Amino acid sequence: MLISWLALAATVLCSTGGNTFANWSHRFVGRKRLMVLATAVGVHGFGLLCFSVALTGIPLAIAYPVLIGGSVACITLLAVSLFGEQLSSRHFAGLALIIVGMVLLHATGGATAQAGMNG
């Protein structure tokens, strides 16, 4: 089970990295841009492999929201720190709701997964 959660964390990092490389590619032209985009595709592809491993121990209904929510939170932090994007109080409220939602899903996911195994 631990390996599944580690694989899901790696998937979040790959999603964050791939999207960050895709955004960063706009600063380049020609072959350099294609190289950065190819890196983004490779990172996303590795993330898909990690997600496949994560799904061996985590239900899809839990893993996918954690992937998306975690990616949104991480990408937002990188957008601010690397690209100088500004966040409003609405952005922070939205991020807080995403994090609360992931915690709630995880809390109920354990009971759902146990019920599925016992039934």
C-alpha positions in Angstrom: 0.0 0.0 0.0 2.9 2.4 0.8 4.3 1.9 -2.7 1.0 2.9 -4.2 1.0 6.2 -2.2 4.6 6.9 -3.1 3.7 6.2 -6.8 0.8 8.6 -6.5 3.1 11.3 -5.0 5.5 10.7 -7.9 2.6 11.1 -10.3 1.7 14.4 -8.8 5.3 15.6 -9.1 5.4 14.4 -12.7 2.2 16.2 -13.6 3.5 19.3 -11.9 6.8 19.1 -13.7 5.3 18.2 -17.1 2.9 21.2 -17.0 5.7 23.5 -15.8 8.0 22.4 -18.7 5.1 23.0 -21.1 4.6 26.5 -19.8 8.3 27.2 -19.7 8.6 26.1 -23.4 6.9 29.3 -24.5 10.1 31.2 -23.6 12.0 29.4 -26.4 11.8 29.1 -30.1 12.7 26.4 -32.6 14.5 23.3 -31.5 15.0 24.5 -28.0 11.2 24.8 -27.6 10.7 21.4 -29.0 13.3 19.9 -26.6 11.5 21.5 -23.6 8.1 20.2 -24.9 9.6 16.7 -25.4 10.8 16.8 -21.8 7.3 17.7 -20.8 5.9 14.8 -22.7 8.5 12.4 -21.2 7.8 13.6 -17.7 4.0 13.2 -18.2 4.6 9.7 -19.7 6.6 8.6 -16.7 3.8 10.0 -14.5 1.3 7.8 -16.3 3.5 4.8 -15.5 3.6 5.8 -11.8 -0.2 6.4 -11.8 -0.6 2.8 -13.1 1.4 1.5 -10.1 -0.6 3.8 -7.8 -3.8 2.2 -9.0 -2.7 -1.2 -7.9 -3.4 -0.2 -4.2 -5.5 2.9 -4.4 -9.1 3.0 -5.8 -9.4 5.2 -8.9 -12.1 7.3 -7.2 -9.5 8.3 -4.6 -6.3 8.4 -6.7 -7.6 10.6 -9.5 -8.9 13.5 -7.3 -5.7 13.4 -5.2 -3.7 13.6 -8.5 -5.7 16.5 -9.8 -5.9 18.4 -6.6 -2.3 17.8 -5.7 -1.2 18.9 -9.1 -3.3 22.1 -9.0 -1.9 23.0 -5.7 1.7 22.3 -6.7 1.4 24.0 -10.1 -0.1 27.1 -8.4 2.9 27.3 -6.1 5.3 26.9 -8.9 3.5 29.5 -11.0 3.9 32.0 -8.3 7.5 31.2 -7.5 8.9 30.5 -10.9 6.7 32.6 -13.3 5.8 35.5 -11.0 2.1 34.9 -11.3 -0.1 36.8 -8.7 -2.7 35.0 -6.6 -5.9 36.7 -5.2 -7.6 35.7 -2.0 -10.1 33.7 -4.2 -7.2 31.6 -5.5 -6.1 30.9 -1.9 -9.6 30.0 -0.9 -9.9 27.7 -3.9 -6.6 26.0 -3.0 -7.8 25.5 0.6 -11.0 23.9 -0.6 -9.1 21.6 -2.9 -6.9 20.5 0.0 -9.9 20.0 2.3 -11.6 18.0 -0.4 -8.5 15.7 -0.8 -8.4 15.2 3.0 -12.1 14.3 3.0 -11.8 11.9 0.1 -8.8 10.2 1.8 -10.7 9.9 5.1 -13.7 8.3 3.4 -11.6 6.4 0.9 -10.2 4.2 3.6 -13.7 3.1 4.8 -14.8 2.6 1.1 -11.8 0.5 0.3 -12.2 -1.6 3.4 -15.9 -2.2 2.6 -15.0 -3.2 -0.9 -12.4 -5.7 0.3 -14.8 -7.2 2.9 -17.8 -7.4 0.6 
